[in-house]
């Protein structure tokens, strides 16, 4: 098989490293890739969101499957682009269509989805410039620290955890009115702070059945003692020592199954990976 991976991060390096070990692989291309992926296949200097250039590459290299790593091309509809094209529509794309990609591409959408389908999540409300004063009142109703999240994609850096209510209200203004995170912050999700140890559970699904992959834990906040801003995730560790069989079974029953069932009920044809933090 000739496989194309879209993306340039550590996630894509992991995909490339493992795929390169397959006896079924003939050629592996990564667009645009990074120094790590260059050791596993051939990097191609094409943006993961330049769909026309990707089409030409797929045709030129006789690509049999496309694996999409980052959220941005999925949110922008790369899967639908392939399905709508006579040349590309028969080529499998591993990654959800645009509607399913909103689970990662929109915090507000994902929170609504979780509440609708009974997936445990923190209490929240979403705010825009039209109801920003209500956002300040909601902050006052919560116990600090306060969690503010840019609704859209912000490269893993769109989350603020703030101890002071005055500062939280100022940052709410900064995100919505001053575009601190660009258009990603046009809507801001404010939610209650949940204290505990975070980890990510990864699920591969065809939209109906699923396979739970090994869990991982990263350390998002920069600085000693988790005192700084969120990053895209650093210091990933897998396997996670406390994520034993009983723990993963609980995650499966309370989170994975309701999520997959919710996708089916909402008519979302989700094919790809789901990341559950």
Secondary structure as GFF3:
##gff-version 3
##sequence-region A 1 277
A	DSSP	beta_strand	2	7	.	.	.	ID=ss1
A	DSSP	alpha_helix	10	19	.	.	.	ID=ss2
A	DSSP	beta_strand	27	32	.	.	.	ID=ss3
A	DSSP	three_ten_helix	37	39	.	.	.	ID=ss4
A	DSSP	beta_strand	42	44	.	.	.	ID=ss5
A	DSSP	alpha_helix	51	60	.	.	.	ID=ss6
A	DSSP	beta_strand	65	68	.	.	.	ID=ss7
A	DSSP	alpha_helix	71	75	.	.	.	ID=ss8
A	DSSP	alpha_helix	78	83	.	.	.	ID=ss9
A	DSSP	beta_strand	92	94	.	.	.	ID=ss10
A	DSSP	alpha_helix	98	105	.	.	.	ID=ss11
A	DSSP	alpha_helix	107	117	.	.	.	ID=ss12
A	DSSP	beta_strand	124	127	.	.	.	ID=ss13
A	DSSP	three_ten_helix	129	131	.	.	.	ID=ss14
A	DSSP	alpha_helix	132	141	.	.	.	ID=ss15
A	DSSP	beta_strand	146	150	.	.	.	ID=ss16
A	DSSP	beta_strand	159	162	.	.	.	ID=ss17
A	DSSP	alpha_helix	165	176	.	.	.	ID=ss18
A	DSSP	three_ten_helix	182	185	.	.	.	ID=ss19
A	DSSP	beta_strand	188	192	.	.	.	ID=ss20
A	DSSP	beta_strand	201	205	.	.	.	ID=ss21
A	DSSP	beta_strand	210	212	.	.	.	ID=ss22
A	DSSP	alpha_helix	245	251	.	.	.	ID=ss23
A	DSSP	pi_helix	252	256	.	.	.	ID=ss24
A	DSSP	alpha_helix	257	265	.	.	.	ID=ss25
A	DSSP	beta_strand	272	276	.	.	.	ID=ss26
###
